[in-house]
Amino acid sequence: MNNNMINKRSDKSDKMTIDKLAIMVANGFEEASRNLAKVENNLLYHIGDLDRRLDVICL
């Protein structure tokens, strides 16, 4: 096997590794986005709950 064939195989392997890494990073951002949406929903729920409690206290 000559050096040119080895280099082509290595380049293809590196590209597949980079592609897999890019997919993993994208999936991580997608999961982080979903988690942030859950946090936002929880915060909005608790803010609404506190607002209702303040309304009761102020009556």
mmCIF file as gemmi writes it, N, C-alpha and C atoms, coordinates in Angstrom:
data_model
loop_
_atom_site.group_PDB
_atom_site.id
_atom_site.type_symbol
_atom_site.label_atom_id
_atom_site.label_alt_id
_atom_site.label_comp_id
_atom_site.label_asym_id
_atom_site.label_entity_id
_atom_site.label_seq_id
_atom_site.pdbx_PDB_ins_code
_atom_site.Cartn_x
_atom_site.Cartn_y
_atom_site.Cartn_z
_atom_site.occupancy
_atom_site.B_iso_or_equiv
_atom_site.pdbx_formal_charge
_atom_site.auth_seq_id
_atom_site.auth_asym_id
_atom_site.pdbx_PDB_model_num
ATOM 1 N N . MET Axp A 1 ? 0.857 -1.178 0 1 0 ? 1 A 1
ATOM 2 C CA . MET Axp A 1 ? 0 0 0 1 0 ? 1 A 1
ATOM 3 C C . MET Axp A 1 ? 0.898 1.235 0 1 0 ? 1 A 1
ATOM 4 N N . ASN Axp A 2 ? 0.634 2.14 -0.897 1 0 ? 2 A 1
ATOM 5 C CA . ASN Axp A 2 ? 1.496 3.315 -0.965 1 0 ? 2 A 1
ATOM 6 C C . ASN Axp A 2 ? 0.968 4.424 -0.047 1 0 ? 2 A 1
ATOM 7 N N . ASN Axp A 3 ? 1.786 5.45 0.128 1 0 ? 3 A 1
ATOM 8 C CA . ASN Axp A 3 ? 1.44 6.541 1.042 1 0 ? 3 A 1
ATOM 9 C C . ASN Axp A 3 ? 0.166 7.273 0.623 1 0 ? 3 A 1
ATOM 10 N N . ASN Axp A 4 ? -0.044 7.41 -0.682 1 0 ? 4 A 1
ATOM 11 C CA . ASN Axp A 4 ? -1.226 8.127 -1.168 1 0 ? 4 A 1
ATOM 12 C C . ASN Axp A 4 ? -2.506 7.421 -0.726 1 0 ? 4 A 1
ATOM 13 N N . MET Axp A 5 ? -2.54 6.1 -0.817 1 0 ? 5 A 1
ATOM 14 C CA . MET Axp A 5 ? -3.723 5.338 -0.405 1 0 ? 5 A 1
ATOM 15 C C . MET Axp A 5 ? -3.938 5.445 1.107 1 0 ? 5 A 1
ATOM 16 N N . ILE Axp A 6 ? -2.847 5.426 1.857 1 0 ? 6 A 1
ATOM 17 C CA . ILE Axp A 6 ? -2.951 5.555 3.315 1 0 ? 6 A 1
ATOM 18 C C . ILE Axp A 6 ? -3.511 6.927 3.675 1 0 ? 6 A 1
ATOM 19 N N . ASN Axp A 7 ? -3.017 7.972 3.014 1 0 ? 7 A 1
ATOM 20 C CA . ASN Axp A 7 ? -3.497 9.33 3.284 1 0 ? 7 A 1
ATOM 21 C C . ASN Axp A 7 ? -4.985 9.483 2.96 1 0 ? 7 A 1
ATOM 22 N N . LYS Axp A 8 ? -5.433 8.903 1.842 1 0 ? 8 A 1
ATOM 23 C CA . LYS Axp A 8 ? -6.843 8.986 1.473 1 0 ? 8 A 1
ATOM 24 C C . LYS Axp A 8 ? -7.701 8.287 2.518 1 0 ? 8 A 1
ATOM 25 N N . ARG Axp A 9 ? -7.262 7.132 2.975 1 0 ? 9 A 1
ATOM 26 C CA . ARG Axp A 9 ? -8.021 6.401 3.992 1 0 ? 9 A 1
ATOM 27 C C . ARG Axp A 9 ? -8.077 7.218 5.284 1 0 ? 9 A 1
ATOM 28 N N . SER Axp A 10 ? -6.965 7.818 5.658 1 0 ? 10 A 1
ATOM 29 C CA . SER Axp A 10 ? -6.909 8.628 6.871 1 0 ? 10 A 1
ATOM 30 C C . SER Axp A 10 ? -7.807 9.855 6.75 1 0 ? 10 A 1
ATOM 31 N N . ASP Axp A 11 ? -7.796 10.5 5.586 1 0 ? 11 A 1
ATOM 32 C CA . ASP Axp A 11 ? -8.654 11.669 5.371 1 0 ? 11 A 1
ATOM 33 C C . ASP Axp A 11 ? -10.127 11.301 5.497 1 0 ? 11 A 1
ATOM 34 N N . LYS Axp A 12 ? -10.494 10.152 4.914 1 0 ? 12 A 1
ATOM 35 C CA . LYS Axp A 12 ? -11.884 9.708 4.974 1 0 ? 12 A 1
ATOM 36 C C . LYS Axp A 12 ? -12.265 9.403 6.423 1 0 ? 12 A 1
ATOM 37 N N . SER Axp A 13 ? -11.377 8.764 7.149 1 0 ? 13 A 1
ATOM 38 C CA . SER Axp A 13 ? -11.632 8.439 8.553 1 0 ? 13 A 1
ATOM 39 C C . SER Axp A 13 ? -11.766 9.707 9.385 1 0 ? 13 A 1
ATOM 40 N N . ASP Axp A 14 ? -10.877 10.672 9.139 1 0 ? 14 A 1
ATOM 41 C CA . ASP Axp A 14 ? -10.942 11.943 9.866 1 0 ? 14 A 1
ATOM 42 C C . ASP Axp A 14 ? -12.251 12.671 9.572 1 0 ? 14 A 1
ATOM 43 N N . LYS Axp A 15 ? -12.679 12.649 8.3 1 0 ? 15 A 1
ATOM 44 C CA . LYS Axp A 15 ? -13.917 13.321 7.931 1 0 ? 15 A 1
ATOM 45 C C . LYS Axp A 15 ? -15.095 12.669 8.633 1 0 ? 15 A 1
ATOM 46 N N . MET Axp A 16 ? -15.109 11.339 8.684 1 0 ? 16 A 1
ATOM 47 C CA . MET Axp A 16 ? -16.204 10.649 9.365 1 0 ? 16 A 1
ATOM 48 C C . MET Axp A 16 ? -16.198 11.002 10.853 1 0 ? 16 A 1
ATOM 49 N N . THR Axp A 17 ? -15.025 11.104 11.438 1 0 ? 17 A 1
ATOM 50 C CA . THR Axp A 17 ? -14.927 11.453 12.851 1 0 ? 17 A 1
ATOM 51 C C . THR Axp A 17 ? -15.428 12.878 13.078 1 0 ? 17 A 1
ATOM 52 N N . ILE Axp A 18 ? -15.033 13.792 12.219 1 0 ? 18 A 1
ATOM 53 C CA . ILE Axp A 18 ? -15.482 15.186 12.336 1 0 ? 18 A 1
ATOM 54 C C . ILE Axp A 18 ? -16.993 15.266 12.138 1 0 ? 18 A 1
ATOM 55 N N . ASP Axp A 19 ? -17.527 14.511 11.166 1 0 ? 19 A 1
ATOM 56 C CA . ASP Axp A 19 ? -18.973 14.501 10.937 1 0 ? 19 A 1
ATOM 57 C C . ASP Axp A 19 ? -19.711 13.96 12.155 1 0 ? 19 A 1
ATOM 58 N N . LYS Axp A 20 ? -19.19 12.887 12.74 1 0 ? 20 A 1
ATOM 59 C CA . LYS Axp A 20 ? -19.818 12.318 13.944 1 0 ? 20 A 1
ATOM 60 C C . LYS Axp A 20 ? -19.763 13.31 15.099 1 0 ? 20 A 1
ATOM 61 N N . LEU Axp A 21 ? -18.642 13.989 15.234 1 0 ? 21 A 1
ATOM 62 C CA . LEU Axp A 21 ? -18.501 14.992 16.291 1 0 ? 21 A 1
ATOM 63 C C . LEU Axp A 21 ? -19.482 16.14 16.08 1 0 ? 21 A 1
ATOM 64 N N . ALA Axp A 22 ? -19.633 16.574 14.84 1 0 ? 22 A 1
ATOM 65 C CA . ALA Axp A 22 ? -20.581 17.653 14.529 1 0 ? 22 A 1
ATOM 66 C C . ALA Axp A 22 ? -22.003 17.238 14.872 1 0 ? 22 A 1
ATOM 67 N N . ILE Axp A 23 ? -22.35 15.998 14.594 1 0 ? 23 A 1
ATOM 68 C CA . ILE Axp A 23 ? -23.685 15.493 14.928 1 0 ? 23 A 1
ATOM 69 C C . ILE Axp A 23 ? -23.873 15.446 16.437 1 0 ? 23 A 1
ATOM 70 N N . MET Axp A 24 ? -22.847 15.001 17.15 1 0 ? 24 A 1
ATOM 71 C CA . MET Axp A 24 ? -22.932 14.948 18.612 1 0 ? 24 A 1
ATOM 72 C C . MET Axp A 24 ? -23.115 16.347 19.201 1 0 ? 24 A 1
ATOM 73 N N . VAL Axp A 25 ? -22.384 17.314 18.666 1 0 ? 25 A 1
ATOM 74 C CA . VAL Axp A 25 ? -22.501 18.693 19.153 1 0 ? 25 A 1
ATOM 75 C C . VAL Axp A 25 ? -23.899 19.233 18.853 1 0 ? 25 A 1
ATOM 76 N N . ALA Axp A 26 ? -24.399 18.978 17.651 1 0 ? 26 A 1
ATOM 77 C CA . ALA Axp A 26 ? -25.739 19.443 17.282 1 0 ? 26 A 1
ATOM 78 C C . ALA Axp A 26 ? -26.788 18.81 18.189 1 0 ? 26 A 1
ATOM 79 N N . ASN Axp A 27 ? -26.642 17.525 18.462 1 0 ? 27 A 1
ATOM 80 C CA . ASN Axp A 27 ? -27.583 16.847 19.355 1 0 ? 27 A 1
ATOM 81 C C . ASN Axp A 27 ? -27.505 17.426 20.766 1 0 ? 27 A 1
ATOM 82 N N . GLY Axp A 28 ? -26.305 17.763 21.202 1 0 ? 28 A 1
ATOM 83 C CA . GLY Axp A 28 ? -26.131 18.364 22.52 1 0 ? 28 A 1
ATOM 84 C C . GLY Axp A 28 ? -26.822 19.713 22.607 1 0 ? 28 A 1
ATOM 85 N N . PHE Axp A 29 ? -26.699 20.529 21.561 1 0 ? 29 A 1
ATOM 86 C CA . PHE Axp A 29 ? -27.372 21.83 21.55 1 0 ? 29 A 1
ATOM 87 C C . PHE Axp A 29 ? -28.89 21.656 21.523 1 0 ? 29 A 1
ATOM 88 N N . GLU Axp A 30 ? -29.351 20.649 20.774 1 0 ? 30 A 1
ATOM 89 C CA . GLU Axp A 30 ? -30.792 20.39 20.704 1 0 ? 30 A 1
ATOM 90 C C . GLU Axp A 30 ? -31.328 19.99 22.08 1 0 ? 30 A 1
ATOM 91 N N . GLU Axp A 31 ? -30.6 19.115 22.767 1 0 ? 31 A 1
ATOM 92 C CA . GLU Axp A 31 ? -31.015 18.699 24.107 1 0 ? 31 A 1
ATOM 93 C C . GLU Axp A 31 ? -30.968 19.871 25.083 1 0 ? 31 A 1
ATOM 94 N N . ALA Axp A 32 ? -29.929 20.681 24.986 1 0 ? 32 A 1
ATOM 95 C CA . ALA Axp A 32 ? -29.819 21.862 25.857 1 0 ? 32 A 1
ATOM 96 C C . ALA Axp A 32 ? -30.984 22.815 25.605 1 0 ? 32 A 1
ATOM 97 N N . SER Axp A 33 ? -31.369 22.962 24.362 1 0 ? 33 A 1
ATOM 98 C CA . SER Axp A 33 ? -32.493 23.833 24.017 1 0 ? 33 A 1
ATOM 99 C C . SER Axp A 33 ? -33.787 23.312 24.628 1 0 ? 33 A 1
ATOM 100 N N . ARG Axp A 34 ? -33.995 21.999 24.548 1 0 ? 34 A 1
ATOM 101 C CA . ARG Axp A 34 ? -35.193 21.41 25.16 1 0 ? 34 A 1
ATOM 102 C C . ARG Axp A 34 ? -35.179 21.613 26.671 1 0 ? 34 A 1
ATOM 103 N N . ASN Axp A 35 ? -34.013 21.433 27.288 1 0 ? 35 A 1
ATOM 104 C CA . ASN Axp A 35 ? -33.91 21.618 28.738 1 0 ? 35 A 1
ATOM 105 C C . ASN Axp A 35 ? -34.17 23.063 29.141 1 0 ? 35 A 1
ATOM 106 N N . LEU Axp A 36 ? -33.672 24.001 28.357 1 0 ? 36 A 1
ATOM 107 C CA . LEU Axp A 36 ? -33.939 25.417 28.646 1 0 ? 36 A 1
ATOM 108 C C . LEU Axp A 36 ? -35.428 25.742 28.506 1 0 ? 36 A 1
ATOM 109 N N . ALA Axp A 37 ? -36.081 25.133 27.535 1 0 ? 37 A 1
ATOM 110 C CA . ALA Axp A 37 ? -37.521 25.345 27.374 1 0 ? 37 A 1
ATOM 111 C C . ALA Axp A 37 ? -38.27 24.82 28.599 1 0 ? 37 A 1
ATOM 112 N N . LYS Axp A 38 ? -37.829 23.68 29.134 1 0 ? 38 A 1
ATOM 113 C CA . LYS Axp A 38 ? -38.456 23.138 30.35 1 0 ? 38 A 1
ATOM 114 C C . LYS Axp A 38 ? -38.243 24.084 31.528 1 0 ? 38 A 1
ATOM 115 N N . VAL Axp A 39 ? -37.042 24.609 31.652 1 0 ? 39 A 1
ATOM 116 C CA . VAL Axp A 39 ? -36.748 25.556 32.734 1 0 ? 39 A 1
ATOM 117 C C . VAL Axp A 39 ? -37.62 26.796 32.588 1 0 ? 39 A 1
ATOM 118 N N . GLU Axp A 40 ? -37.736 27.294 31.367 1 0 ? 40 A 1
ATOM 119 C CA . GLU Axp A 40 ? -38.565 28.476 31.128 1 0 ? 40 A 1
ATOM 120 C C . GLU Axp A 40 ? -40.011 28.206 31.531 1 0 ? 40 A 1
ATOM 121 N N . ASN Axp A 41 ? -40.538 27.043 31.136 1 0 ? 41 A 1
ATOM 122 C CA . ASN Axp A 41 ? -41.919 26.707 31.491 1 0 ? 41 A 1
ATOM 123 C C . ASN Axp A 41 ? -42.088 26.61 33.002 1 0 ? 41 A 1
ATOM 124 N N . ASN Axp A 42 ? -41.118 26.015 33.683 1 0 ? 42 A 1
ATOM 125 C CA . ASN Axp A 42 ? -41.193 25.918 35.143 1 0 ? 42 A 1
ATOM 126 C C . ASN Axp A 42 ? -41.164 27.294 35.793 1 0 ? 42 A 1
ATOM 127 N N . LEU Axp A 43 ? -40.291 28.152 35.292 1 0 ? 43 A 1
ATOM 128 C CA . LEU Axp A 43 ? -40.223 29.511 35.84 1 0 ? 43 A 1
ATOM 129 C C . LEU Axp A 43 ? -41.534 30.271 35.626 1 0 ? 43 A 1
ATOM 130 N N . LEU Axp A 44 ? -42.093 30.158 34.435 1 0 ? 44 A 1
ATOM 131 C CA . LEU Axp A 44 ? -43.364 30.837 34.154 1 0 ? 44 A 1
ATOM 132 C C . LEU Axp A 44 ? -44.467 30.303 35.061 1 0 ? 44 A 1
ATOM 133 N N . TYR Axp A 45 ? -44.475 28.996 35.302 1 0 ? 45 A 1
ATOM 134 C CA . TYR Axp A 45 ? -45.476 28.403 36.194 1 0 ? 45 A 1
ATOM 135 C C . TYR Axp A 45 ? -45.329 28.983 37.602 1 0 ? 45 A 1
ATOM 136 N N . HIS Axp A 46 ? -44.098 29.004 38.099 1 0 ? 46 A 1
ATOM 137 C CA . HIS Axp A 46 ? -43.873 29.488 39.46 1 0 ? 46 A 1
ATOM 138 C C . HIS Axp A 46 ? -44.123 30.998 39.585 1 0 ? 46 A 1
ATOM 139 N N . ILE Axp A 47 ? -43.79 31.736 38.554 1 0 ? 47 A 1
ATOM 140 C CA . ILE Axp A 47 ? -44.083 33.178 38.568 1 0 ? 47 A 1
ATOM 141 C C . ILE Axp A 47 ? -45.593 33.385 38.615 1 0 ? 47 A 1
ATOM 142 N N . GLY Axp A 48 ? -46.324 32.618 37.825 1 0 ? 48 A 1
ATOM 143 C CA . GLY Axp A 48 ? -47.786 32.712 37.841 1 0 ? 48 A 1
ATOM 144 C C . GLY Axp A 48 ? -48.352 32.34 39.201 1 0 ? 48 A 1
ATOM 145 N N . ASP Axp A 49 ? -47.772 31.291 39.807 1 0 ? 49 A 1
ATOM 146 C CA . ASP Axp A 49 ? -48.208 30.857 41.138 1 0 ? 49 A 1
ATOM 147 C C . ASP Axp A 49 ? -47.952 31.96 42.168 1 0 ? 49 A 1
ATOM 148 N N . LEU Axp A 50 ? -46.784 32.562 42.115 1 0 ? 50 A 1
ATOM 149 C CA . LEU Axp A 50 ? -46.469 33.656 43.043 1 0 ? 50 A 1
ATOM 150 C C . LEU Axp A 50 ? -47.385 34.857 42.819 1 0 ? 50 A 1
ATOM 151 N N . ASP Axp A 51 ? -47.683 35.136 41.569 1 0 ? 51 A 1
ATOM 152 C CA . ASP Axp A 51 ? -48.577 36.25 41.245 1 0 ? 51 A 1
ATOM 153 C C . ASP Axp A 51 ? -49.958 36.012 41.84 1 0 ? 51 A 1
ATOM 154 N N . ARG Axp A 52 ? -50.464 34.788 41.727 1 0 ? 52 A 1
ATOM 155 C CA . ARG Axp A 52 ? -51.771 34.453 42.308 1 0 ? 52 A 1
ATOM 156 C C . ARG Axp A 52 ? -51.744 34.588 43.827 1 0 ? 52 A 1
ATOM 157 N N . ARG Axp A 53 ? -50.648 34.141 44.445 1 0 ? 53 A 1
ATOM 158 C CA . ARG Axp A 53 ? -50.537 34.246 45.901 1 0 ? 53 A 1
ATOM 159 C C . ARG Axp A 53 ? -50.493 35.705 46.349 1 0 ? 53 A 1
ATOM 160 N N . LEU Axp A 54 ? -49.785 36.526 45.601 1 0 ? 54 A 1
ATOM 161 C CA . LEU Axp A 54 ? -49.74 37.956 45.94 1 0 ? 54 A 1
ATOM 162 C C . LEU Axp A 54 ? -51.118 38.592 45.804 1 0 ? 54 A 1
ATOM 163 N N . ASP Axp A 55 ? -51.864 38.182 44.774 1 0 ? 55 A 1
ATOM 164 C CA . ASP Axp A 55 ? -53.219 38.708 44.61 1 0 ? 55 A 1
ATOM 165 C C . ASP Axp A 55 ? -54.077 38.364 45.822 1 0 ? 55 A 1
ATOM 166 N N . VAL Axp A 56 ? -53.942 37.15 46.341 1 0 ? 56 A 1
ATOM 167 C CA . VAL Axp A 56 ? -54.717 36.729 47.504 1 0 ? 56 A 1
ATOM 168 C C . VAL Axp A 56 ? -54.288 37.52 48.739 1 0 ? 56 A 1
ATOM 169 N N . ILE Axp A 57 ? -52.989 37.711 48.897 1 0 ? 57 A 1
ATOM 170 C CA . ILE Axp A 57 ? -52.48 38.448 50.063 1 0 ? 57 A 1
ATOM 171 C C . ILE Axp A 57 ? -52.933 39.903 50.014 1 0 ? 57 A 1
ATOM 172 N N . CYS Axp A 58 ? -52.948 40.484 48.819 1 0 ? 58 A 1
ATOM 173 C CA . CYS Axp A 58 ? -53.28 41.907 48.689 1 0 ? 58 A 1
ATOM 174 C C . CYS Axp A 58 ? -54.774 42.173 48.761 1 0 ? 58 A 1
ATOM 175 N N . LEU Axp A 59 ? -55.593 41.121 48.707 1 0 ? 59 A 1
ATOM 176 C CA . LEU Axp A 59 ? -57.048 41.333 48.796 1 0 ? 59 A 1
ATOM 177 C C . LEU Axp A 59 ? -57.404 41.632 50.191 1 0 ? 59 A 1
